[in-house]
Amino acid sequence: MDPQEPQQARDLGAGGPSDRSDRLLLAVLALATFLSVLNTTMINVAIPLIGRDLDVSGAEAGWIVTSYVLVFAVGIPIYCRISDFFSLRRIFSLALVVFAAGSLVCALAPGFSVLVAGRALQAAGAAAIPALSYGSVAKVFPPGGQGAAFGILSSSVGVGAAAGPILGGIGADLGGWRILFYGTLVLLIVQFFAGLYALPDTGSGAPGSGAVRNPDLPGGLLLGAAAGLTLFGITRIQQAGLTSPLSWGSVVLAALMFSARIRTADSPLAPPELFGNRTFIAASAVGLLAQFAYPGGALFLTPLLLVGQGGLSTLSTGLALAPSAVAVAVLSPYASRLSDRIGPRAVLLGSLALLVVCLLFVSSYAVGASIYVVALALLGMGVGSAGITSAAADAVSIALPGETAGVGLGIYQLFFFLGAGAGAAVLGTFLATRMAAGTGVLNPLYSLAPSAGPFSDAFLLASLTALLALAAAFGVGAKTADPAIADQAAEA
């Protein structure tokens, strides 16, 4: 670490995530990360209630999710970039205030447009949390101590994504959909004061630190437009089908816009050298595809299967999802420590293989079967997801030099979260298409309820996407942290 960086930052990272101050910092970051991700998924189960209360169609109500995911995904790399210029504590505190303000707007929203605006405002603050959390670990902790810290943060991401439908369903049933936002607001107020106490008042943009002085805000706006076009293309796929030229044209235009900016700007938001790094590209592809399959696919399809097809209650469905959330929470730290010891590629290959097997199992034998069979398969997916989320982030942090680690992790998370949103959109469209077609089941191994065949097909597509992620994982480098440091981290 640069000798001109503040002493507090060096002291914080000196011993890895083991002493009291480090544990407190990680606790604050983990809770905030949980809240930011929770708000991406908890609202899904309440959309029918919102649509009825605010008198909007299902297609319109989808923007309640889309507005949040779009701003959230784009905001992450932007925050990573500006974190090079300002104090961690100041940015984090301001982000929590914006997040809380958006939650209050949502809770009090008199109509649909105000609710969508509130969701975008929520995400404008929430996006800073994973960006600063992962970036802080990459900059503050030594390589051998990063794995355990990433594991704790990844655990928060996994639990937030998996617990969202459970908590959202219970809260909406007990007190209506507005209570979800009031609950978030209360927790954010507590989080704000905890952050003021625990977060270091440091930044890496001090003179002589080597930070780039141009944050490329135009590039950030262009990145937002590109991501917006991508999600617009996905929305058009939902409405016009997979063959719509407008759908794919939007995605292609988004890619061209993003590529043009990083090639022509003097100091682009996403440095071109990132995309020449094989491990970074492979890990980003793994994150995108794995999130598409789980949770974007499996955790989106399962409530539809159990409630809509099986007629089960929201509470029963939540209980079926709970074991996977527990697996992610418990195993993510251990997966990261294992990644430190044997390398992220080995952990990714094993975890992705498990995810593929579990998704294929659901497609072949669990759709239409007992809820216990579905819960068991979801448990296996949670185990696999713990290894994927932790090891992919660890691979990026190892592969990138310190001056690009923060923004690199931000770009990685952009792909990571967009994968989850794309998974729900594409698999939802595919499910509806298969239901309308009324043809035979695509999976030759499936022989249960014919009426549930479209769900088997959707899980089959999710498993094929996970298989692509498994292939991409072979591109991740086998490099590990220094063995001596990794051993110390494993013993911590």
Secondary structure by P-SEA (a helix, b strand, c coil): ccccccaaaaaaaccccccaaaaaaaaaaaaaaaaaaaaacccccaaaaaaaaaccccccaaaaaaaaaaaaaaaaaaaaaacccccaaaaaaaaaaaaaaaaaaaaacccaaaaaaaaaaaaaaaaaaaaaaaaaaaccccccaaaaaaaaaaaaaaaaaaaaaaaaaaaaacccaaaaaaaaaaaaaaaaaaaacccccccccccccccccccaaaaaaaaaaaaaaaaaaaaaaaccccccaaaaaaaaaaaaaaaaaaaccccccccccccccaaaaaaaaaaaaaaaaacccaaaaaaaaacccccccaaaaaaaaaaaaaaaaccaaaaaaaaaaccaaaaaaaaaaaaaaaaaaaacccccccaaaaaaaaaaaaaaaaaaaaaaaaaaaaaccccaaaaaaaaaaaaaaaaaaaaaaaaaaaaaaaaaaccccccccccccccaaaaaaaaaaaaaaaaaaaaaacccccccccaaaaaaaaac
